[in-house]
Amino acid sequence: MKKSLARWGWLFTGPTVAAFIIGFVVPFVLGLYLSFTEFRTVTRSTWVGFDNYLKLFGDDTFAHSLWYTAAFAIVTTILINVFAFAIAYLLVKQFRGKNTFRSVFFMPNLIGGIVLGYIWLLLLNGVLGMWARSITYNETYGFWGMVILMCWQQIGYMMVIYIAGLQSIPTEMLEAAEMDGASAGRRLRSVIIPLVMPSITVCTFLTITNGFKMFDQNLALTNGAPSRLSELLALNIFNTFYGRTGFEGVGQAKAVVFLIIVAVIALAQNRFARSKEAAV
């Protein structure tokens, strides 16, 4: 068996490894190199060292986008997980039509980000128009507009993960807790939530990273208006790279810093959540 794997294993793993190298490793290394250069195309670049990073840290729009995105990710992570868990908790109970409700809540996740952004642009501007306002009136309107959009799209997806976690809880444990006189709230806090910590870990990881990476909805809903004050990090990088001639290297440096920030936050969150799972 081992000889066969050693002889023919490359035939199965080779294409996957090659695709990973071509699709991830090479672009990553090339992007890291280009962040230290001034370039128009990837084949015509001039080494400038840390000049791009110095320009980056002197860019007020990047600093604003960073804190704006951090606030957005924190708010959406909390709201999405709270509402997704609450809906999942209701939809694991036995009642007629629960599968229909599950499908309805999941459907928004099937809509593309650009389309979703334009749909909510019409809806929110229609409501705000009653007070002679629009979604781009100031960054606060844009912030909460994107929060509503993100929650509406993501709650159904996270709900499915929480439903899977809730359905995996042994009924014997819940029955034992009920027989011991534990109230519904006590069972939720002491039995259900600890046992669905793996689902909480996955959902918080996904919502944090999705909050930091959001681009197409931001582009469609506000496009950074007014005056780039509602610009999330991904859109800020895009506008720097494609919107300012000669700043391609700065845009690439922003992308590298963005990757490091998201990776550190995601790994820290995942490690913290895993420690809670181990404690349980």
Secondary structure as GFF3:
##gff-version 3
##sequence-region A 1 280
A	DSSP	alpha_helix	2	20	.	.	.	ID=ss1
A	DSSP	pi_helix	21	25	.	.	.	ID=ss2
A	DSSP	alpha_helix	26	34	.	.	.	ID=ss3
A	DSSP	beta_strand	37	41	.	.	.	ID=ss4
A	DSSP	beta_strand	44	47	.	.	.	ID=ss5
A	DSSP	alpha_helix	51	57	.	.	.	ID=ss6
A	DSSP	alpha_helix	60	91	.	.	.	ID=ss7
A	DSSP	alpha_helix	98	106	.	.	.	ID=ss8
A	DSSP	three_ten_helix	107	110	.	.	.	ID=ss9
A	DSSP	alpha_helix	113	128	.	.	.	ID=ss10
A	DSSP	three_ten_helix	129	131	.	.	.	ID=ss11
A	DSSP	alpha_helix	139	167	.	.	.	ID=ss12
A	DSSP	alpha_helix	171	179	.	.	.	ID=ss13
A	DSSP	alpha_helix	184	187	.	.	.	ID=ss14
A	DSSP	pi_helix	188	192	.	.	.	ID=ss15
A	DSSP	alpha_helix	193	195	.	.	.	ID=ss16
A	DSSP	alpha_helix	197	213	.	.	.	ID=ss17
A	DSSP	alpha_helix	216	221	.	.	.	ID=ss18
A	DSSP	alpha_helix	233	243	.	.	.	ID=ss19
A	DSSP	alpha_helix	248	279	.	.	.	ID=ss20
###
